[in-house]
């Protein structure tokens, strides 16, 4: 199930199909299982009939460089033995049907299942789709309303709109480097998407133009920050972005699973400039949660007794002038309840720091979300890094931490863990009078600083990191002591 789901996400991105409708349909049809149905007439996770969709299977066969058989039995054997081909064909049909239904879920269901689809089945499918689409059915039209003046830099006009974190933007497949399409899940073929949204939540996709970005994320001590530069916008669009640009979203990585959002932040400043007499550029400087914490982070409320620390955080986020989105909130926060009511008056950020100090945790923002985590929190996943998976050069040890560089990887984030074989790491040279710091015995390191650098028309496409050793299970004092907090 997990493999087909991952393939489906990749195929949706590759074919430019809304991933929500793809995942919802495959779950509703077979729960991400490659099998036959309808007395052997329907094949694969999307239960597609070869009789009616020969072109879809031929498309998938060409992608996977195999010949599409002529008999149903041979076709069945091929589809059941190749999850990638089966999923590619399903996504092809889903995308075509979704577009033919004008992105209306009712029409899509009637086209895909049949005009006489039972109401109970429609409601079941609708509930699944709403789960992926964030609780509401996306039936928006095409193009970029008002915010995009059109032209070559409008990027994505004529495609369906998606919505992520309150930002509506076109579903596009821009950014795949020409002739870099790959077969299989390997690091090959850069992919990216750069979006600038206005206050109404409508985004302009500028991915067709040259863009550069430098995104820095730090676990503690300094705010996350990014610089995104767009080259050679036409004057009308440039003025529109300067006056209305409110949010910057950067998605980057490689075709397949190693692709995703690496930054989402509020625009602090937009500066027009030029590199030479003919190359003009517009640079956006952005911070995550700037409006929620600095401009609209004032809270004036009272809390009732009996609330836990987590309840306090939830109230701070929801009752601020500009509500904040919560990301990772440690399960280790104290469960002790307030013995009396409490008045909250001031910046929410100060209270987040207060909660973090009280619980020996760290407060930080990341991609538009507020996070409070303890250093002992278990990681959701551990990413294995090696030269085969993108590690570049030799990681270097320095006291409690190591530094390393790899191909741009959106899965690497502050607070996440990586596994690197110690044989790949150059140990720190001994200095007389200084203690010798060991490498982690298990090769596990926690990321505390990330810097993504990219140039969509250049060579830069890297991630550089600083990661703390677990020091044999002892938490480094620099992270555990509340006295080291910046506030």
MOTA-V120822 format. One record per helix or strand of 3 or more residues. SS is the DSSP state (alpha for helix, beta for strand). FROM is the first residue (numbers start at 0). LEN is the number of residues. Records with the same first field share a line. If there is no record, write none. Layout:
SS = FROM-LEN + FROM-LEN
This chain:
alpha = 1-14 + 18-12 + 53-10 + 71-10 + 82-18 + 104-8 + 118-15 + 234-10 + 289-6 + 308-11 + 347-11 + 386-3 + 421-3 + 470-3 + 476-4 + 481-3
beta = 159-5 + 166-4 + 189-8 + 201-4 + 210-8 + 224-7 + 246-8 + 258-16 + 279-8 + 297-6 + 324-5 + 341-6 + 361-5 + 368-5 + 381-3 + 390-8 + 400-7 + 416-3 + 443-12 + 460-9
